[in-house]
Structures are given as C-alpha cells and as structure tokens.
C-alpha cells in the first residue's frame, strides 16, 4: 500500500511541476529535465508514468480539465431554468479560476497552444457536456442566441481568464459586486433580447 501511495505521489508531483513550469516558462521552455528536478524524481522516472513530454502535457490537461469541470458542475441541476443553471455554472467556474489560479492559468495556456493534441482537446470538451447541453436547451427554448458553442464560450467563459490574470497581477480585486457585474455582462452577451 505504501508503494502505491509513493507512486501516486510521484505522478502527482510530475503533474504539479508541469503545471507550475508551463505557467512560468511556457510549453517550449519546460524541458523534461526541469520537470523531473522540480518533482524531485529522476528524469527516467517520468517515463514510468508518461510516454513523452507530449503525453505528459496532454494527460495533465485532461486531468486538470476534469477537475475543473467537476467543480463547475457540482451544484448544477439540469432541472434549473437556463439562466439559473448558467449562473450556477458560471459562478462555480469563476470561483475555480480564482481559487485554483495555477490550474486555471494552465488550462488557459492549453486553450491557446497547438501543444495539446486533438484527441486530448476532444476529451476535454466531453467534460464540458453539461454546459453544452444547457446552451443547446437555451437555444431551443429561445432563451440563448443561436451561436456555436465556441462563440458562447468566447463571450461568457473566456473573459473570466482575462479577469483572473488581471487579479493575479494586482490590477483588480474581484469582489462579489464585480463578479455579479461580470456575470450580468456574460449573460447579456448571449441571451435573446426581451
């Protein structure tokens, strides 16, 4: 049992080192040797858990995305109205991005790089299915503008990454009032006008 826990700890250390180094240095300036050093394992140990750097980055992305979406949908109920459901999900995403900023920053970098392969991107998108289903329902009920999922995500969720980065720099302190304003702006951008 102790050996299994030690193995899990090493793998988690590699994942955490990857996130930290990619956030600080970018994908290309994060060699396997630095990841191993930060994780306090030998470089050869990485290959017990991952095929190569691409595999490490892809699997880190999918794992972080799964944690992110599990958090986002934890209090969501499909029976909610479209607006209420979207508000619950949006606020949980905002909370995750502010509380788990290293993981959120890693996901933001992954969204803007060709380093993540298409299979991993599709796996990540699967984790967003409750949100995609909510948007589809909103469009069919005439509550949400008929736009593709990428447009809906760009106007509602991506601005949170900008706000998170601004807060991390100390440019803004996001309080409850500002988050409410941000949610209202996000909702206004996709709702069908009354």
C-alpha positions as CSV (number, residue, x, y, z in Angstrom):
1,X,0.0,0.0,0.0
2,X,2.9,2.4,0.8
3,X,4.5,1.7,-2.6
4,X,1.2,2.5,-4.3
5,X,0.9,5.8,-2.5
6,X,4.5,6.7,-3.3
7,X,3.8,6.0,-6.9
8,X,0.7,8.3,-6.8
9,X,2.7,11.0,-5.0
10,X,5.4,10.9,-7.7
11,X,2.9,11.1,-10.5
12,X,1.1,14.0,-8.8
13,X,4.5,15.7,-8.3
14,X,5.2,15.4,-12.0
15,X,1.7,16.9,-12.9
16,X,2.1,19.8,-10.4
17,X,5.7,20.5,-11.6
18,X,4.4,20.5,-15.2
19,X,1.6,23.0,-14.4
20,X,4.0,25.3,-12.5
21,X,6.7,25.3,-15.1
22,X,4.4,25.7,-18.1
23,X,2.7,28.6,-16.3
24,X,6.0,30.3,-15.6
25,X,8.0,29.4,-18.7
26,X,5.6,28.3,-21.4
27,X,5.5,24.9,-23.0
28,X,8.6,25.0,-25.1
29,X,10.8,26.3,-22.2
30,X,9.8,23.4,-20.0
31,X,12.1,20.5,-20.7
32,X,11.6,17.1,-19.1
33,X,14.8,17.6,-17.0
34,X,13.3,20.7,-15.3
35,X,10.0,18.9,-14.6
36,X,11.9,15.9,-13.1
37,X,14.0,18.2,-11.0
38,X,11.1,20.2,-9.6
39,X,9.2,17.0,-8.9
40,X,12.3,15.6,-7.1
41,X,12.4,12.5,-9.3
42,X,15.0,11.2,-11.7
43,X,14.3,12.1,-15.4
44,X,13.9,8.3,-16.1
45,X,11.0,8.2,-13.6
46,X,8.9,10.3,-15.8
47,X,8.8,7.6,-18.4
48,X,7.3,5.1,-15.9
49,X,4.2,7.3,-16.0
50,X,4.2,9.1,-19.3
51,X,5.4,8.1,-22.8
52,X,7.0,11.5,-23.6
53,X,6.5,15.2,-23.0
54,X,3.5,15.4,-25.3
55,X,1.8,12.6,-23.3
56,X,2.6,14.3,-20.0
57,X,1.2,17.6,-21.2
58,X,-1.9,16.0,-22.8
59,X,-2.7,13.9,-19.7
60,X,-2.1,16.9,-17.4
61,X,-4.5,18.9,-19.5
62,X,-7.2,16.2,-19.4
63,X,-6.8,15.7,-15.7
64,X,-6.9,19.4,-14.8
65,X,-9.9,19.9,-17.2
66,X,-11.8,17.0,-15.5
67,X,-11.2,18.6,-12.0
68,X,-12.2,22.0,-13.4
69,X,-15.5,20.7,-14.8
70,X,-16.3,18.5,-11.8
71,X,-16.0,21.7,-9.7
72,X,-18.0,23.7,-12.2
73,X,-21.0,21.3,-12.3
74,X,-21.0,20.2,-8.6
75,X,-24.1,22.2,-7.7
76,X,-25.8,22.4,-11.1
77,X,-29.1,20.7,-11.6
78,X,-30.5,20.0,-15.1
79,X,-34.0,21.0,-13.8
80,X,-32.9,24.6,-13.3
81,X,-34.0,27.3,-15.7
82,X,-31.4,28.0,-18.4
83,X,-30.5,31.3,-16.8
84,X,-30.3,29.9,-13.2
85,X,-28.3,26.9,-14.4
86,X,-25.9,29.1,-16.4
87,X,-25.5,31.4,-13.4
88,X,-24.6,28.5,-11.1
89,X,-22.1,27.0,-13.6
90,X,-20.6,30.4,-14.4
91,X,-20.1,31.4,-10.7
92,X,-18.5,28.0,-10.0
93,X,-16.2,28.4,-12.9
94,X,-15.3,31.9,-11.7
95,X,-14.7,30.5,-8.2
96,X,-12.5,27.8,-9.6
97,X,-10.4,30.2,-11.7
98,X,-9.9,32.5,-8.6
99,X,-9.2,29.7,-6.1
100,X,-7.3,27.4,-8.4
101,X,-5.5,30.0,-10.4
102,X,-2.5,27.9,-11.3
103,X,-4.7,25.2,-12.7
104,X,-6.9,27.8,-14.4
105,X,-3.9,29.5,-15.9
106,X,-2.6,26.2,-17.2
107,X,-5.9,25.5,-18.9
108,X,-5.9,29.0,-20.4
109,X,-2.5,28.3,-21.9
110,X,-3.6,24.9,-23.2
111,X,-6.6,26.6,-25.0
112,X,-4.1,28.8,-26.8
113,X,-1.4,26.4,-27.9
114,X,-1.0,23.7,-30.6
115,X,0.8,21.6,-27.9
116,X,-2.4,19.8,-26.9
117,X,-3.3,17.1,-29.4
118,X,-6.8,16.9,-30.9
119,X,-7.7,13.7,-29.0
120,X,-7.0,15.4,-25.7
121,X,-8.9,18.5,-26.7
122,X,-11.9,16.4,-27.6
123,X,-11.6,14.6,-24.2
124,X,-11.5,18.0,-22.5
125,X,-14.6,19.1,-24.4
126,X,-16.5,16.0,-23.3
127,X,-16.1,17.2,-19.7
128,X,-18.0,20.4,-20.6
129,X,-21.0,18.4,-21.9
130,X,-23.5,19.7,-19.2
131,X,-22.7,23.3,-20.2
132,X,-23.0,22.5,-23.9
133,X,-26.3,20.7,-23.2
134,X,-27.6,23.7,-21.2
135,X,-26.7,26.1,-24.1
136,X,-28.4,23.7,-26.6
137,X,-31.5,23.7,-24.4
138,X,-31.4,27.5,-24.1
139,X,-31.2,27.9,-27.9
140,X,-34.1,25.5,-28.4
141,X,-36.2,27.4,-25.8
142,X,-35.4,30.7,-27.5
143,X,-33.5,32.0,-24.4
144,X,-30.0,32.0,-25.8
145,X,-28.9,33.4,-29.1
146,X,-28.3,30.7,-31.8
147,X,-24.5,30.7,-31.8
148,X,-22.0,27.9,-31.9
149,X,-20.5,26.6,-28.6
150,X,-17.2,28.3,-29.3
151,X,-18.8,31.7,-29.6
152,X,-20.8,31.1,-26.5
153,X,-17.7,30.1,-24.6
154,X,-15.7,33.0,-26.0
155,X,-18.3,35.6,-24.8
156,X,-19.1,34.1,-21.5
157,X,-16.2,32.0,-20.1
158,X,-13.1,33.3,-21.7
159,X,-13.4,36.8,-20.1
160,X,-13.0,35.1,-16.7
161,X,-9.5,34.1,-17.7
162,X,-8.7,37.7,-18.5
163,X,-10.1,38.8,-15.2
164,X,-8.2,36.1,-13.3
165,X,-4.9,37.2,-14.9
166,X,-5.7,40.8,-14.1
167,X,-6.3,39.9,-10.4
168,X,-3.1,37.8,-10.2
169,X,-1.2,40.9,-11.5
170,X,-2.9,43.0,-8.8
171,X,-4.6,45.2,-11.4
172,X,-8.1,44.4,-10.0
173,X,-9.5,42.8,-6.8
174,X,-12.6,40.8,-7.8
175,X,-15.2,41.2,-5.2
176,X,-18.8,39.9,-5.2
177,X,-20.2,43.1,-6.8
178,X,-17.7,42.9,-9.7
179,X,-18.3,39.2,-10.2
180,X,-22.1,40.0,-10.4
181,X,-21.4,42.7,-13.0
182,X,-19.2,40.2,-15.0
183,X,-21.9,37.6,-14.9
184,X,-24.6,40.0,-16.0
185,X,-22.3,41.1,-18.9
186,X,-21.7,37.5,-19.9
187,X,-25.4,36.6,-19.7
188,X,-26.4,39.8,-21.7
189,X,-24.0,38.8,-24.4
190,X,-25.8,35.5,-25.1
191,X,-29.4,35.9,-24.1
192,X,-32.1,36.7,-26.6
193,X,-33.2,40.2,-26.1
194,X,-36.6,40.6,-24.3
